[in-house]
Every structure is written in structure tokens, then in C-alpha cells.
Amino acid sequence: MRDRLKANRKEKTPREHIKTREGAHGMTYKYVDRITVQTWLDEHYPGWSWEFDLGSVREIAGFFVGSGKLTVYEPEMSAHPRIIQTTGSMKIKFERETNEAFASEYAKGADSDALKRAVFTLGGFTDIYAPEYADTSEVASDINYAWALFVVPELLSAASIEPKRIAALVQSYLAGKFTREQIITKYNENGINLGDD
């Protein structure tokens, strides 16, 4: 299973499946759509299933957040399913003049985001969402990777933190140079709430 995870992380996403969007502070981000993610799962983990808990959707600090559960079958563990639980989010958009939230399919966005994070945990699309880890010889735990993926957009939302610092922070965390608790403490002191889950 470890070799399979390494292979997944080194796999390159076909250029025709890579999309881009404009983000905060003039930055451009790469991403893949849900159909591409589902196709990847079909190819790598036939028989997969996804359950998104609509009852988990809630508003937290300007985001709609919800949880989902991905079930896959590893060839090495065919008799037992592997279950990956993740949380996805979608930022709430507000009208400038009225400050009222735009009507949007926020639950659908959180659902799609949670699925992508679960697939990232399996090593999918590492070259898109965390290219600096694609060729690493060490494989951090699934929990560490999932949490790192959660932290990155939270840090990007803070104007005072540069992308290079974020990359260095996450890479050091995955290398075990400091703990999750140390990151939370450091950034909560600066008004950036990373949560404690």
C-alpha cells in the first residue's frame, strides 16, 4: 500500500484536465473538477463510494463546511474497505453594497471540496495541490496530509503570510520538525484560527 501511495503522488495530471481560477491577492490557482476526480477514482480504486453528510453542513467563520466519507478497496486489503473521512468547505460570497450572502450551492461546493481532499489523501493530484511533495521519498501519514491540505487555504486567506512561507511551513510539518499544536498556537496568536481537529 505504501508503494501504491508513492506511485499515486508521483503521477502527473494530464494538462487537459487542469483548470485555473483567480484567487485573493492576484494569485492564480490550479484545480481539477469533480468529474476528473471521479474518473481518477474509477481508474485507481474501482468500486469506490462517497457519502456526504448534509446534516454536517454548517457556517463557520465565513465558510460553509461539511464532512464526507470515501470508501475504497486497496488490492492488498481486498477483504476490508479503507475509509477516509474529510471535511470540505466553500467560502461564502457577499454583496458589497448590502453585505448579504449570494445565493449559491454551498453544500455542493463543500461536498466537492471534501471529496477532492479525500482523493488527495490517497495521493491523487498531488502535482496540482501540493507539487512540492509529489517526489518526496518519505510518505507522511494520511492524517497529516489531510490536515496539511486543510491548513493551506486557511493560511492563504491571511494577507500577511506569503505562499513561500506557507509551503515551507507545511513541508516542515510533514517532515516532523514541529507539531500540529505548535502551528495552531503560533497562528492563533496572530488571529488566524486553524482549529484544533
Rosetta constraint file for C-alpha pairs under 8 A:
AtomPair CA 1 CA 5 HARMONIC 6.23 0.50
AtomPair CA 1 CA 74 HARMONIC 7.25 0.50
AtomPair CA 1 CA 76 HARMONIC 6.61 0.50
AtomPair CA 2 CA 6 HARMONIC 6.36 0.50
AtomPair CA 2 CA 139 HARMONIC 7.60 0.50
AtomPair CA 3 CA 7 HARMONIC 6.16 0.50
AtomPair CA 4 CA 8 HARMONIC 6.18 0.50
AtomPair CA 5 CA 9 HARMONIC 6.32 0.50
AtomPair CA 5 CA 122 HARMONIC 6.30 0.50
AtomPair CA 5 CA 123 HARMONIC 5.66 0.50
AtomPair CA 5 CA 139 HARMONIC 7.90 0.50
AtomPair CA 6 CA 10 HARMONIC 6.40 0.50
AtomPair CA 6 CA 123 HARMONIC 7.21 0.50
AtomPair CA 6 CA 137 HARMONIC 7.74 0.50
AtomPair CA 6 CA 139 HARMONIC 7.05 0.50
AtomPair CA 7 CA 11 HARMONIC 6.35 0.50
AtomPair CA 7 CA 123 HARMONIC 7.92 0.50
AtomPair CA 8 CA 122 HARMONIC 7.24 0.50
AtomPair CA 8 CA 123 HARMONIC 4.81 0.50
AtomPair CA 8 CA 124 HARMONIC 5.81 0.50
AtomPair CA 9 CA 123 HARMONIC 4.45 0.50
AtomPair CA 9 CA 124 HARMONIC 6.11 0.50
AtomPair CA 9 CA 125 HARMONIC 7.06 0.50
AtomPair CA 9 CA 126 HARMONIC 5.41 0.50
AtomPair CA 9 CA 127 HARMONIC 7.38 0.50
AtomPair CA 9 CA 133 HARMONIC 7.76 0.50
AtomPair CA 9 CA 134 HARMONIC 5.06 0.50
AtomPair CA 9 CA 135 HARMONIC 7.21 0.50
AtomPair CA 10 CA 126 HARMONIC 7.48 0.50
AtomPair CA 10 CA 127 HARMONIC 7.53 0.50
AtomPair CA 10 CA 134 HARMONIC 5.10 0.50
AtomPair CA 10 CA 135 HARMONIC 5.81 0.50
AtomPair CA 11 CA 124 HARMONIC 7.76 0.50
AtomPair CA 11 CA 125 HARMONIC 7.56 0.50
AtomPair CA 11 CA 126 HARMONIC 7.95 0.50
AtomPair CA 11 CA 127 HARMONIC 7.64 0.50
AtomPair CA 11 CA 134 HARMONIC 7.99 0.50
AtomPair CA 12 CA 125 HARMONIC 7.35 0.50
AtomPair CA 12 CA 127 HARMONIC 6.34 0.50
AtomPair CA 13 CA 17 HARMONIC 6.98 0.50
AtomPair CA 13 CA 18 HARMONIC 7.20 0.50
AtomPair CA 13 CA 125 HARMONIC 6.31 0.50
AtomPair CA 13 CA 127 HARMONIC 7.02 0.50
AtomPair CA 13 CA 128 HARMONIC 7.52 0.50
AtomPair CA 14 CA 18 HARMONIC 7.03 0.50
AtomPair CA 17 CA 32 HARMONIC 6.25 0.50
AtomPair CA 17 CA 33 HARMONIC 7.84 0.50
AtomPair CA 17 CA 36 HARMONIC 6.83 0.50
AtomPair CA 18 CA 30 HARMONIC 6.54 0.50
AtomPair CA 18 CA 31 HARMONIC 5.95 0.50
AtomPair CA 18 CA 32 HARMONIC 5.39 0.50
AtomPair CA 18 CA 128 HARMONIC 7.99 0.50
AtomPair CA 19 CA 30 HARMONIC 5.65 0.50
AtomPair CA 19 CA 31 HARMONIC 5.30 0.50
AtomPair CA 19 CA 32 HARMONIC 5.83 0.50
AtomPair CA 19 CA 33 HARMONIC 7.70 0.50
AtomPair CA 20 CA 28 HARMONIC 6.58 0.50
AtomPair CA 20 CA 29 HARMONIC 5.44 0.50
AtomPair CA 20 CA 30 HARMONIC 4.44 0.50
AtomPair CA 20 CA 31 HARMONIC 5.98 0.50
AtomPair CA 21 CA 28 HARMONIC 5.71 0.50
AtomPair CA 21 CA 29 HARMONIC 5.43 0.50
AtomPair CA 21 CA 30 HARMONIC 6.62 0.50
AtomPair CA 21 CA 31 HARMONIC 7.77 0.50
AtomPair CA 22 CA 26 HARMONIC 6.84 0.50
AtomPair CA 22 CA 27 HARMONIC 6.07 0.50
AtomPair CA 22 CA 28 HARMONIC 4.65 0.50
AtomPair CA 22 CA 29 HARMONIC 6.37 0.50
AtomPair CA 23 CA 27 HARMONIC 5.12 0.50
AtomPair CA 23 CA 28 HARMONIC 5.63 0.50
AtomPair CA 23 CA 29 HARMONIC 6.64 0.50
AtomPair CA 24 CA 157 HARMONIC 7.44 0.50
AtomPair CA 25 CA 159 HARMONIC 7.60 0.50
AtomPair CA 30 CA 128 HARMONIC 6.12 0.50
AtomPair CA 30 CA 129 HARMONIC 7.43 0.50
AtomPair CA 31 CA 128 HARMONIC 6.36 0.50
AtomPair CA 31 CA 129 HARMONIC 7.27 0.50
AtomPair CA 32 CA 36 HARMONIC 6.32 0.50
AtomPair CA 32 CA 37 HARMONIC 7.09 0.50
AtomPair CA 33 CA 37 HARMONIC 6.59 0.50
AtomPair CA 34 CA 38 HARMONIC 6.17 0.50
AtomPair CA 34 CA 112 HARMONIC 6.35 0.50
AtomPair CA 34 CA 116 HARMONIC 7.60 0.50
AtomPair CA 35 CA 39 HARMONIC 6.11 0.50
AtomPair CA 36 CA 40 HARMONIC 6.20 0.50
AtomPair CA 37 CA 41 HARMONIC 6.38 0.50
AtomPair CA 37 CA 116 HARMONIC 6.76 0.50
AtomPair CA 37 CA 119 HARMONIC 7.40 0.50
AtomPair CA 38 CA 42 HARMONIC 6.26 0.50
AtomPair CA 39 CA 43 HARMONIC 6.31 0.50
AtomPair CA 40 CA 44 HARMONIC 6.07 0.50
AtomPair CA 40 CA 124 HARMONIC 7.69 0.50
AtomPair CA 41 CA 45 HARMONIC 5.12 0.50
AtomPair CA 41 CA 46 HARMONIC 6.70 0.50
AtomPair CA 41 CA 48 HARMONIC 6.91 0.50
AtomPair CA 41 CA 119 HARMONIC 7.72 0.50
AtomPair CA 42 CA 46 HARMONIC 4.86 0.50
AtomPair CA 42 CA 47 HARMONIC 7.31 0.50
AtomPair CA 42 CA 48 HARMONIC 7.29 0.50
AtomPair CA 45 CA 72 HARMONIC 6.02 0.50
AtomPair CA 45 CA 73 HARMONIC 6.37 0.50
AtomPair CA 45 CA 74 HARMONIC 7.16 0.50
AtomPair CA 46 CA 72 HARMONIC 7.72 0.50
AtomPair CA 46 CA 73 HARMONIC 7.68 0.50
AtomPair CA 47 CA 72 HARMONIC 6.85 0.50
AtomPair CA 47 CA 73 HARMONIC 7.27 0.50
AtomPair CA 48 CA 70 HARMONIC 7.27 0.50
AtomPair CA 48 CA 71 HARMONIC 5.56 0.50
AtomPair CA 48 CA 72 HARMONIC 4.60 0.50
AtomPair CA 48 CA 73 HARMONIC 6.99 0.50
AtomPair CA 49 CA 70 HARMONIC 5.90 0.50
AtomPair CA 49 CA 71 HARMONIC 5.23 0.50
AtomPair CA 49 CA 72 HARMONIC 6.78 0.50
AtomPair CA 50 CA 68 HARMONIC 7.17 0.50
AtomPair CA 50 CA 69 HARMONIC 5.79 0.50
AtomPair CA 50 CA 70 HARMONIC 4.63 0.50
AtomPair CA 50 CA 71 HARMONIC 6.38 0.50
AtomPair CA 50 CA 115 HARMONIC 7.60 0.50
AtomPair CA 51 CA 68 HARMONIC 5.51 0.50
AtomPair CA 51 CA 69 HARMONIC 5.18 0.50
AtomPair CA 51 CA 70 HARMONIC 6.57 0.50
AtomPair CA 52 CA 66 HARMONIC 7.70 0.50
AtomPair CA 52 CA 67 HARMONIC 6.15 0.50
AtomPair CA 52 CA 68 HARMONIC 4.10 0.50
AtomPair CA 52 CA 69 HARMONIC 6.37 0.50
AtomPair CA 52 CA 111 HARMONIC 6.17 0.50
AtomPair CA 53 CA 57 HARMONIC 7.35 0.50
AtomPair CA 53 CA 66 HARMONIC 6.90 0.50
AtomPair CA 53 CA 67 HARMONIC 5.82 0.50
AtomPair CA 53 CA 68 HARMONIC 5.76 0.50
AtomPair CA 54 CA 66 HARMONIC 7.03 0.50
AtomPair CA 54 CA 67 HARMONIC 7.94 0.50
AtomPair CA 54 CA 107 HARMONIC 7.22 0.50
AtomPair CA 56 CA 65 HARMONIC 7.62 0.50
AtomPair CA 56 CA 66 HARMONIC 5.10 0.50
AtomPair CA 56 CA 67 HARMONIC 6.00 0.50
AtomPair CA 57 CA 64 HARMONIC 6.49 0.50
AtomPair CA 57 CA 65 HARMONIC 5.29 0.50
AtomPair CA 57 CA 66 HARMONIC 4.17 0.50
AtomPair CA 57 CA 67 HARMONIC 7.21 0.50
AtomPair CA 57 CA 107 HARMONIC 6.68 0.50
AtomPair CA 58 CA 64 HARMONIC 5.51 0.50
AtomPair CA 58 CA 65 HARMONIC 5.42 0.50
AtomPair CA 58 CA 66 HARMONIC 6.59 0.50
AtomPair CA 59 CA 63 HARMONIC 5.55 0.50
AtomPair CA 59 CA 64 HARMONIC 4.48 0.50
AtomPair CA 59 CA 65 HARMONIC 6.17 0.50
AtomPair CA 60 CA 64 HARMONIC 6.25 0.50
AtomPair CA 60 CA 65 HARMONIC 6.83 0.50
AtomPair CA 62 CA 91 HARMONIC 6.12 0.50
AtomPair CA 62 CA 92 HARMONIC 5.56 0.50
AtomPair CA 63 CA 89 HARMONIC 6.16 0.50
AtomPair CA 63 CA 90 HARMONIC 5.48 0.50
AtomPair CA 63 CA 91 HARMONIC 4.34 0.50
AtomPair CA 63 CA 92 HARMONIC 5.32 0.50
AtomPair CA 64 CA 89 HARMONIC 5.46 0.50
AtomPair CA 64 CA 90 HARMONIC 5.33 0.50
AtomPair CA 64 CA 91 HARMONIC 6.37 0.50
AtomPair CA 64 CA 92 HARMONIC 6.75 0.50
AtomPair CA 64 CA 106 HARMONIC 6.28 0.50
AtomPair CA 64 CA 107 HARMONIC 7.08 0.50
AtomPair CA 64 CA 110 HARMONIC 6.77 0.50
AtomPair CA 65 CA 87 HARMONIC 6.87 0.50
AtomPair CA 65 CA 88 HARMONIC 5.71 0.50
AtomPair CA 65 CA 89 HARMONIC 4.31 0.50
AtomPair CA 65 CA 90 HARMONIC 6.67 0.50
AtomPair CA 65 CA 107 HARMONIC 7.75 0.50
AtomPair CA 65 CA 110 HARMONIC 5.91 0.50
AtomPair CA 66 CA 87 HARMONIC 5.59 0.50
AtomPair CA 66 CA 88 HARMONIC 5.52 0.50
AtomPair CA 66 CA 89 HARMONIC 6.41 0.50
AtomPair CA 66 CA 107 HARMONIC 7.22 0.50
AtomPair CA 66 CA 110 HARMONIC 5.80 0.50
AtomPair CA 66 CA 111 HARMONIC 6.77 0.50
AtomPair CA 66 CA 114 HARMONIC 7.53 0.50
AtomPair CA 67 CA 85 HARMONIC 7.16 0.50
AtomPair CA 67 CA 86 HARMONIC 5.71 0.50
AtomPair CA 67 CA 87 HARMONIC 4.27 0.50
AtomPair CA 67 CA 88 HARMONIC 6.19 0.50
AtomPair CA 67 CA 110 HARMONIC 7.97 0.50
AtomPair CA 67 CA 111 HARMONIC 7.39 0.50
AtomPair CA 67 CA 114 HARMONIC 6.60 0.50
AtomPair CA 68 CA 85 HARMONIC 5.76 0.50
AtomPair CA 68 CA 86 HARMONIC 5.59 0.50
AtomPair CA 68 CA 87 HARMONIC 6.30 0.50
AtomPair CA 68 CA 88 HARMONIC 7.78 0.50
AtomPair CA 68 CA 111 HARMONIC 6.96 0.50
AtomPair CA 68 CA 114 HARMONIC 6.13 0.50
AtomPair CA 68 CA 115 HARMONIC 7.03 0.50
AtomPair CA 69 CA 83 HARMONIC 6.65 0.50
AtomPair CA 69 CA 84 HARMONIC 5.66 0.50
AtomPair CA 69 CA 85 HARMONIC 4.41 0.50
AtomPair CA 69 CA 86 HARMONIC 6.47 0.50
AtomPair CA 69 CA 118 HARMONIC 7.96 0.50
AtomPair CA 70 CA 83 HARMONIC 5.65 0.50
AtomPair CA 70 CA 84 HARMONIC 5.11 0.50
AtomPair CA 70 CA 85 HARMONIC 6.32 0.50
AtomPair CA 70 CA 115 HARMONIC 7.26 0.50
AtomPair CA 70 CA 118 HARMONIC 6.62 0.50
AtomPair CA 71 CA 81 HARMONIC 6.29 0.50
AtomPair CA 71 CA 82 HARMONIC 5.64 0.50
AtomPair CA 71 CA 83 HARMONIC 4.55 0.50
AtomPair CA 71 CA 84 HARMONIC 6.46 0.50
AtomPair CA 72 CA 81 HARMONIC 5.70 0.50
AtomPair CA 72 CA 82 HARMONIC 5.28 0.50
AtomPair CA 72 CA 83 HARMONIC 6.55 0.50
AtomPair CA 73 CA 77 HARMONIC 6.72 0.50
AtomPair CA 73 CA 78 HARMONIC 5.71 0.50
AtomPair CA 73 CA 79 HARMONIC 7.95 0.50
AtomPair CA 73 CA 80 HARMONIC 6.94 0.50
AtomPair CA 73 CA 81 HARMONIC 4.91 0.50
AtomPair CA 73 CA 82 HARMONIC 5.90 0.50
AtomPair CA 74 CA 78 HARMONIC 5.74 0.50
AtomPair CA 74 CA 81 HARMONIC 7.31 0.50
AtomPair CA 74 CA 82 HARMONIC 7.12 0.50
AtomPair CA 77 CA 81 HARMONIC 7.31 0.50
AtomPair CA 84 CA 118 HARMONIC 6.22 0.50
AtomPair CA 85 CA 118 HARMONIC 6.95 0.50
AtomPair CA 86 CA 114 HARMONIC 5.58 0.50
AtomPair CA 86 CA 115 HARMONIC 7.49 0.50
AtomPair CA 86 CA 117 HARMONIC 6.59 0.50
AtomPair CA 86 CA 118 HARMONIC 5.88 0.50
AtomPair CA 86 CA 146 HARMONIC 7.45 0.50
AtomPair CA 87 CA 110 HARMONIC 7.81 0.50
AtomPair CA 87 CA 113 HARMONIC 7.81 0.50
AtomPair CA 87 CA 114 HARMONIC 5.02 0.50
AtomPair CA 87 CA 117 HARMONIC 7.70 0.50
AtomPair CA 88 CA 109 HARMONIC 7.96 0.50
AtomPair CA 88 CA 110 HARMONIC 4.61 0.50
AtomPair CA 88 CA 111 HARMONIC 6.19 0.50
AtomPair CA 88 CA 112 HARMONIC 7.30 0.50
AtomPair CA 88 CA 113 HARMONIC 4.68 0.50
AtomPair CA 88 CA 114 HARMONIC 3.74 0.50
AtomPair CA 88 CA 115 HARMONIC 7.51 0.50
AtomPair CA 88 CA 117 HARMONIC 7.32 0.50
AtomPair CA 89 CA 109 HARMONIC 6.90 0.50
AtomPair CA 89 CA 110 HARMONIC 4.26 0.50
AtomPair CA 89 CA 111 HARMONIC 7.69 0.50
AtomPair CA 89 CA 113 HARMONIC 6.18 0.50
AtomPair CA 89 CA 114 HARMONIC 7.16 0.50
AtomPair CA 90 CA 106 HARMONIC 6.07 0.50
AtomPair CA 90 CA 107 HARMONIC 7.88 0.50
AtomPair CA 90 CA 109 HARMONIC 5.57 0.50
AtomPair CA 90 CA 110 HARMONIC 5.21 0.50
AtomPair CA 90 CA 113 HARMONIC 7.56 0.50
AtomPair CA 92 CA 101 HARMONIC 6.56 0.50
AtomPair CA 92 CA 102 HARMONIC 7.45 0.50
AtomPair CA 92 CA 106 HARMONIC 7.65 0.50
AtomPair CA 93 CA 101 HARMONIC 5.58 0.50
AtomPair CA 93 CA 102 HARMONIC 5.59 0.50
AtomPair CA 94 CA 98 HARMONIC 7.98 0.50
AtomPair CA 94 CA 99 HARMONIC 5.30 0.50
AtomPair CA 94 CA 100 HARMONIC 5.24 0.50
AtomPair CA 94 CA 101 HARMONIC 4.22 0.50
AtomPair CA 94 CA 102 HARMONIC 5.56 0.50
AtomPair CA 95 CA 99 HARMONIC 4.79 0.50
AtomPair CA 95 CA 100 HARMONIC 5.35 0.50
AtomPair CA 95 CA 101 HARMONIC 6.24 0.50
AtomPair CA 95 CA 102 HARMONIC 6.55 0.50
AtomPair CA 96 CA 100 HARMONIC 7.95 0.50
AtomPair CA 105 CA 109 HARMONIC 6.41 0.50
AtomPair CA 106 CA 110 HARMONIC 6.21 0.50
AtomPair CA 107 CA 111 HARMONIC 6.01 0.50
AtomPair CA 108 CA 112 HARMONIC 6.21 0.50
AtomPair CA 109 CA 113 HARMONIC 6.13 0.50
AtomPair CA 110 CA 114 HARMONIC 6.05 0.50
AtomPair CA 111 CA 115 HARMONIC 6.34 0.50
AtomPair CA 112 CA 116 HARMONIC 6.32 0.50
AtomPair CA 113 CA 117 HARMONIC 6.29 0.50
AtomPair CA 114 CA 118 HARMONIC 6.28 0.50
AtomPair CA 115 CA 119 HARMONIC 6.31 0.50
AtomPair CA 116 CA 120 HARMONIC 6.09 0.50
AtomPair CA 117 CA 121 HARMONIC 6.31 0.50
AtomPair CA 117 CA 146 HARMONIC 6.64 0.50
AtomPair CA 117 CA 149 HARMONIC 7.11 0.50
AtomPair CA 118 CA 122 HARMONIC 6.77 0.50
AtomPair CA 118 CA 146 HARMONIC 7.40 0.50
AtomPair CA 119 CA 123 HARMONIC 6.58 0.50
AtomPair CA 119 CA 124 HARMONIC 5.34 0.50
AtomPair CA 119 CA 125 HARMONIC 7.86 0.50
AtomPair CA 120 CA 124 HARMONIC 4.66 0.50
AtomPair CA 120 CA 125 HARMONIC 6.19 0.50
AtomPair CA 120 CA 126 HARMONIC 6.43 0.50
AtomPair CA 120 CA 146 HARMONIC 7.50 0.50
AtomPair CA 121 CA 142 HARMONIC 5.62 0.50
AtomPair CA 121 CA 143 HARMONIC 7.95 0.50
AtomPair CA 121 CA 145 HARMONIC 6.17 0.50
AtomPair CA 121 CA 146 HARMONIC 5.76 0.50
AtomPair CA 122 CA 142 HARMONIC 7.65 0.50
AtomPair CA 125 CA 129 HARMONIC 6.42 0.50
AtomPair CA 126 CA 130 HARMONIC 5.11 0.50
AtomPair CA 126 CA 131 HARMONIC 5.72 0.50
AtomPair CA 126 CA 133 HARMONIC 7.04 0.50
AtomPair CA 126 CA 134 HARMONIC 5.62 0.50
AtomPair CA 127 CA 131 HARMONIC 4.11 0.50
AtomPair CA 127 CA 132 HARMONIC 7.71 0.50
AtomPair CA 127 CA 133 HARMONIC 7.86 0.50
AtomPair CA 127 CA 134 HARMONIC 5.79 0.50
AtomPair CA 129 CA 149 HARMONIC 8.00 0.50
AtomPair CA 130 CA 134 HARMONIC 7.02 0.50
AtomPair CA 132 CA 136 HARMONIC 7.86 0.50
AtomPair CA 132 CA 167 HARMONIC 7.83 0.50
AtomPair CA 132 CA 171 HARMONIC 7.96 0.50
AtomPair CA 133 CA 171 HARMONIC 7.75 0.50
AtomPair CA 140 CA 144 HARMONIC 6.37 0.50
AtomPair CA 140 CA 145 HARMONIC 6.61 0.50
AtomPair CA 140 CA 174 HARMONIC 6.17 0.50
AtomPair CA 140 CA 175 HARMONIC 7.64 0.50
AtomPair CA 141 CA 145 HARMONIC 6.39 0.50
AtomPair CA 142 CA 146 HARMONIC 6.10 0.50
AtomPair CA 143 CA 147 HARMONIC 6.12 0.50
AtomPair CA 144 CA 148 HARMONIC 6.04 0.50
AtomPair CA 144 CA 174 HARMONIC 6.64 0.50
AtomPair CA 145 CA 149 HARMONIC 6.19 0.50
AtomPair CA 145 CA 174 HARMONIC 7.34 0.50
AtomPair CA 146 CA 150 HARMONIC 6.37 0.50
AtomPair CA 147 CA 151 HARMONIC 6.23 0.50
AtomPair CA 148 CA 152 HARMONIC 6.38 0.50
AtomPair CA 148 CA 170 HARMONIC 6.17 0.50
AtomPair CA 148 CA 174 HARMONIC 7.78 0.50
AtomPair CA 149 CA 153 HARMONIC 7.56 0.50
AtomPair CA 150 CA 154 HARMONIC 7.09 0.50
AtomPair CA 151 CA 155 HARMONIC 6.24 0.50
AtomPair CA 151 CA 194 HARMONIC 6.69 0.50
AtomPair CA 152 CA 156 HARMONIC 6.15 0.50
AtomPair CA 152 CA 166 HARMONIC 6.85 0.50
AtomPair CA 152 CA 170 HARMONIC 7.67 0.50
AtomPair CA 153 CA 157 HARMONIC 6.26 0.50
AtomPair CA 154 CA 158 HARMONIC 7.18 0.50
AtomPair CA 154 CA 192 HARMONIC 7.77 0.50
AtomPair CA 154 CA 194 HARMONIC 6.83 0.50
AtomPair CA 155 CA 161 HARMONIC 6.78 0.50
AtomPair CA 155 CA 166 HARMONIC 6.87 0.50
AtomPair CA 155 CA 192 HARMONIC 7.55 0.50
AtomPair CA 156 CA 161 HARMONIC 6.86 0.50
AtomPair CA 156 CA 162 HARMONIC 7.64 0.50
AtomPair CA 156 CA 163 HARMONIC 6.99 0.50
AtomPair CA 156 CA 166 HARMONIC 7.65 0.50
AtomPair CA 158 CA 192 HARMONIC 7.25 0.50
AtomPair CA 161 CA 165 HARMONIC 6.64 0.50
AtomPair CA 161 CA 166 HARMONIC 7.00 0.50
AtomPair CA 162 CA 166 HARMONIC 6.47 0.50
AtomPair CA 163 CA 167 HARMONIC 6.22 0.50
AtomPair CA 164 CA 168 HARMONIC 6.22 0.50
AtomPair CA 165 CA 169 HARMONIC 6.02 0.50
AtomPair CA 166 CA 170 HARMONIC 6.19 0.50
AtomPair CA 167 CA 171 HARMONIC 6.04 0.50
AtomPair CA 168 CA 172 HARMONIC 6.04 0.50
AtomPair CA 169 CA 173 HARMONIC 6.18 0.50
AtomPair CA 170 CA 174 HARMONIC 6.20 0.50
AtomPair CA 171 CA 175 HARMONIC 6.16 0.50
AtomPair CA 172 CA 176 HARMONIC 6.34 0.50
AtomPair CA 172 CA 177 HARMONIC 5.38 0.50
AtomPair CA 172 CA 178 HARMONIC 7.03 0.50
AtomPair CA 173 CA 177 HARMONIC 5.74 0.50
AtomPair CA 173 CA 178 HARMONIC 5.62 0.50
AtomPair CA 173 CA 179 HARMONIC 6.50 0.50
AtomPair CA 173 CA 180 HARMONIC 7.29 0.50
AtomPair CA 178 CA 182 HARMONIC 6.53 0.50
AtomPair CA 178 CA 183 HARMONIC 7.66 0.50
AtomPair CA 179 CA 183 HARMONIC 6.61 0.50
AtomPair CA 180 CA 184 HARMONIC 6.26 0.50
AtomPair CA 181 CA 185 HARMONIC 6.10 0.50
AtomPair CA 181 CA 196 HARMONIC 7.67 0.50
AtomPair CA 182 CA 186 HARMONIC 6.08 0.50
AtomPair CA 183 CA 187 HARMONIC 6.21 0.50
AtomPair CA 184 CA 188 HARMONIC 5.82 0.50
AtomPair CA 184 CA 193 HARMONIC 7.46 0.50
AtomPair CA 184 CA 194 HARMONIC 5.83 0.50
AtomPair CA 184 CA 195 HARMONIC 7.01 0.50
AtomPair CA 184 CA 196 HARMONIC 7.11 0.50
AtomPair CA 185 CA 189 HARMONIC 6.26 0.50
AtomPair CA 186 CA 190 HARMONIC 7.06 0.50
AtomPair CA 187 CA 191 HARMONIC 6.54 0.50
AtomPair CA 187 CA 192 HARMONIC 5.27 0.50
AtomPair CA 187 CA 193 HARMONIC 6.91 0.50
AtomPair CA 187 CA 194 HARMONIC 7.31 0.50
AtomPair CA 188 CA 192 HARMONIC 4.91 0.50
AtomPair CA 188 CA 193 HARMONIC 5.17 0.50
AtomPair CA 188 CA 194 HARMONIC 6.95 0.50
